Amino acid sequence: RPAPVILGHGILMTRLCWELAPWLSVPRMLAARGHDVFVAEYRGTPGSRRPPGQARWAYDARDHAWKDMPALLDTVRAITGAPRASWVGHSMGGLVAYLYATRFGSERLERLVTLGSPCRFGPGRPPLRWFLAPAEPLLRWGRPPLSLLLFLVLPFAVFVPAFGSALAFRRDHLGIRARAGLFGGAFADVAGRLHRWFLLLKRARRTVGDGSEDPEGLAPGSLARLEAPFLLVAASGDRIAPLASVLPA
């Protein structure tokens, strides 16, 4: 049998982002090709529980990479009996895998695929850059009410494709039903500390996995430890993860 596959979602997303409609389903496509497929949700998302002894909203990407991802890999290996599992990460789901590899290497990884996952951080492109500065006060909350804001813009995102395509999708790729699934169910509140961690990376203009040490522990370690086969997918028109932010990986 092929190696099992774990699908890792991006920031603000849930497991539902992988299947916005039956004909837009990555899990079904992979399962039809013989893979055992596991769709992850990290801490803070609706399907997760609070880790013992830790506040529910006290986490950032390093917790996902150095605690959640190893736990997911070990659980899938135990269920399937496979020595290794493959990881497909979208956006932050790929960044989590970069961070994982800088500490743990490839021992538990059969293959790695990242989809629009940045590793070099700078000021960003509009309109995301315009959004970050006024959003920062919200990020000081343990749980910023971002899902409430997304719910308020839901009608515009569903029925005015240009609105949603400014951030989230290409307008000619998703119909009304899929857009409703994306904005209505695939987004979730996550910790303000996670968002602020990304802001720190952008201000420091850091490259994750370049091997440099950082006194704040933002992104230490080297991607040279990643020895599993690795496919990186990026789009030149991506506003959140422009090509220049992905290429160093």
N, C-alpha and C positions, 0 to 999 in steps of 0.2 A: 504494500500500500504506500501511496505517497505520504510524505511527512504531514502531520496536522498543521493547520494554519490558524493563527490568531489575528484577528482584525482589531487594530488599535485606532480609536477615533481621535479627532483633533480637539483643540481647546473650545469650550462652550458647547461641545457636541455630546451626543449619547450614542448608544449602539444603533439607534434607529436611522442614523445617517447612512448606513450601508444598504438600506432597502427602503427607498422612498416610494417604490411601487413594485409589484411582483416582477415586472419586466425590467426593473432597474435594481437588481439585487446581486451584489457581489457574493454574499454567502451561498445563494442558490447556484450561481455560476460555478463557484469553486467545488461545491458539493457534487454537482453533476459530473465533474471531472475526477471524482474519486477521493477528494480530500475530506477528512474530518475537520469541520470548521467551528471555531469558537469566537464569539463576538464579545469583546471585552468592554467593561465599563470600569473606570478607575474610581478611586475614592472621591467622594463629593458628588458624584452623579446619582440619579434616582435609584439605580439598581444596586448601589453599594451600601455597606454598613460602616459605621464609625469604627476605626481601629481602636482596640482597647487602650485606655490611658491617654488618648489623644483627642483634643478638641476637633469637632467635625470639620471646621473650616481652616485648620492650621496645617496647610500643606502647600507645596509648590511642585514644579516639574521634577525636582530631584527625588521627591517622595514617590512620584509615579515611576521614575526610571530605576531607582535603587531599592525600592520595596515592592511596588505593585507589579512591575513587569517581571521580576524574578519569581514572585508568587504565582503569577499567571502561567509562566513557562513551566514551572515545577508541577502545577496542578494539571495542566494539559498533558504533560509527559506521564504523570501518574495514571491519568484516566485512560490514555491510549496505549501506554507501554512503549511509546516511541522514544528513542534516545534524545532526539532534538525536535524542536518545532520551528516552523517558519513564522515570521512576523511581517504583517503588512500594515504600515503606519501612514495615516493621512495627516498632514500638517504637523501638529504637536505630537501625534502618534509616532511620526518618524523621528522627531527631535528627541522624544523619550528613548527611542532605540539608539540614537547616537550616544546619548548620555549613558545608557546602560552599557554599551560596548566599551566606553572609555574606562569603565571600572571592571566589568566582568568578561570582556572579550567575547568570543564566539562559541564557547563550549556548549551552550544549550541551544544555539541558533543553527537551524538547517540552512535557511536563506533569509535575507532581509530585503524588503521592498519598501521604499518611501515614496509618497505621493505629495509633491508640493511642500516638502519639509525644509524650512530654512535652517542654516547653521551659522550664517554670518548675519549679524544684526547691526543695523544703522538707523537713520532717521525714518525710513519708510517712505511710501508713496501715497499721494492723495488717493481716495478720501480718508484712508486709515489714519494718516498722520494728523489730520484735522480732528479726528475723533478722540485720539488718545489723551491730549492735554486736558480738555474739559472732563474726560471720564476719570481722571486720576483721583479726584476727591472721593468718588464712589468706591474706588478700589481699596480705600482704607477701612471699609466695612469688612467684617468677617465674611459676610455673604452679600456681595453687591446685588441689587435687585435687577440684574440684567435680563432675566427671563421675562420680567414684567414689561420692561421696555420693548423687548422683542414682540411680546403679545400685542402691545399697542400699535406696532407698525405692521402687524400681520396682514391686515387688509391691503395695505399698499404693496407689500412684498409679493403677495399672491397675485393681485390683479394689475399691478404696474411693474412688468418685468424689469424695466430699466432701473427701478429703485433697488430691487434685490441684487441685480447684476453688478451694482457698484461695489459690492463686497463679496457676495456669496456664490454666485453661479453665472454661467453664460446663459443668456436669455433663451437661446435657441436649443438648449439641452433639456430643459425641464418644462413640462406642461403645468397647468393649474393644479392638478391633483398632487404632483410631486412637489411643487413649491409649497403647497399647504402642509404636506408632510414634513418638509424641511423646517419651515418656520413654526409650525404648530406643535411638533413633537420631538424633533431631533436636537433642539437646543435645551440647555440646562444651566442653572446658576452654578458657578464654581467659585473657589476661594479667591477673595481679593488678593491674598498673598501670592497666588499663582500669577495673576495678571501683573502684579508689581514686579515679580521676578523677571518677567519678559521686558518690562519697562527698563529695569536696571541693565539688562543685556543690551538693549537698544542704546541707552545713554553711554554705556562703556564701549560701544561699537565692538563687541566681542565676536569671535568665531569659535563656536562650540567644537571641541575635539581637536584643536590645533596644538595641544600639548603644553600650552602655557599655563603657568600657575596664576591664581588670582587670590588676593587676600580675602575677598568676600566669598570665595568658593562658588562663584557664579558658574563657571564652566571649566573645571580642571580636567586633565586627562587627555589622552590622544586617541583619535579614531584609528591609528595604526594597529590597535589591538583587534580590530574587526577583520577577521579572516574568512568569514562565511561569504558565499556568493551574494552579491549586492546589486540590486537594480534600483536606480534613482530616476524618478519620473518628475519632470518639471515643465512648466508652460511659460513661454516668453511673455504672455499677457497677464500673468498672475499678479494681482495687486498686493496681496498679502504676503506672498513668498515670491518676489521677483527673481528672475534667473540669477542675478548676481548674488542673492542671498543663499542660493542652493548649490551653486557650482563648487565651492570649496570642499564639500563632502566628497 
